[in-house]
Amino acid sequence: MQGEIVGEVTQTSAILQTRLTLSNSRIDRDVPSCSGIACFELSTTSDFKSSVRTEWISALPENDFIVKIKMTNLTAVTRYYLSLALWLKHNFNSS
């Protein structure tokens, strides 16, 4: 995974995004990506006892293996903690 990005933040929404990758190492100036699924979890507490989780989102080649979702109904002037769950699908026998 290349890391989570939070953008287009408003008083009540934000877009969450990440790209699923096989490693952090670059090959030919790019990080190899892979298909899989991921979901984001947001919480107002660092222990995630009270959290909201998105549905599972597919990382597909036509989207450059990026998973992205707009979170709504957020509360302004609130600190949110972000977690990401993912499952990578890679065929290690392919060339």
N, C-alpha and C positions, 0 to 999 in steps of 0.2 A: 504494500500500500504506500502511496506517495505522501499521505498525510491528509488530514481533514482540512477543508476550507469552509469558512463561514462568510457569507457575503450578502449583499443587497439587504442589509438589516434595516428594518423599520421599527416603529413603536410596538408592533404586534407580530412581526414575522421575520424570518431569515431563511436563506437558502443554504443547505448543508450539502457538501460535495466531497467525494474522494475518488481516486483512481486505483483500481486493484492492480497490483504488480507482483511479479515473481520474486523480486529482490529490490534492494536499494542501489544496486550496481548498474552503471550505464553500459550499454552495448551500442556502439555506433551512435553515440551522443543521445541515446534515449534509454529509458528504463523499460525493460520488457514487461508488457502487461499480460493479464490473463482474465479469463471469464470466471464468474462466480456470483455469489449473492452477498448482499450486505444490508444491515439496518443500523440506523442511528438511534441513540438513546440520549434524551435530555433530562436533566434534573436540576432542581434548585439547591440540592445538597450534594456534597462531595461523596457521600456514601450511597447515593442513588436509591435510597429507601423510598422516595416518592419520585417516580420518573415516568416519562412518556416515551414509548418506543414506536418507531415507524414500522411500516410493513417491510418485508424483505424486498429488495430491489435487485434486479438482474443487472450485472455488468456485462455488456455485450460489445462485440467488435464495432458495430455501427455507431456506437457512442464512445469509442476509444476506451472502453472498459471503465467509464466513469459512472458512478452512481450519484444521483442528485435528487433532492427533494426540498420542497418549500414547506417549512414549519410555520404554522399559523397559530393564532390564539396565544401568543406569548405575552408576557407582562413587561411593560416598559420599566426601565431602571432596575432590572433584576439580573443578578449574576446566574448564568446557566453553566452547567458542567456537561461535557459532551463525551460520549463513549461510542465506539463503533464495534459491532460484531460482524464477522465476515466468514465466509466459507469459499475457499478458492478451488476452482476446478481446472486442473492442468493435466494434459496427457504427456507424461515424461518420455513416452516412446516416439513422439512425433519429432520431426526435424524442423 
